[in-house]
């Protein structure tokens, strides 16, 4: 089946819409999201904005963590901004490529509900 021609329906839960929705820096923040596919697969994804990556490095330089910013443990996904539109488009595009556990870190797949 050609994934380019198949639209995969999914539900999207975004932490920033539930937790203090008016107090998020959409370009310099991180959040958790949940993607639920129609076929029963569920994904938990940690998302950072590009700017937050630099913020995390700068914070580590101050605190000494991660060898004072020498390295970062990456999130599952980087995006330009934390908006529903940006994340929805991103997930739609990734699903056109392949299953999320194949195009992102396999650990995002929630196997507890596996059939």
ABEGO torsion letter per residue (X at the ends): XBAAABBBBBBBBBAAAABGAAABBAABBBBBBBBBBAAGBBBBBBBBBAAAAAAAAAAAAAAGBGGGGABBBBBABBBABBBAAAAAAAAAAAAAABBAAAABBAAABBAAABX
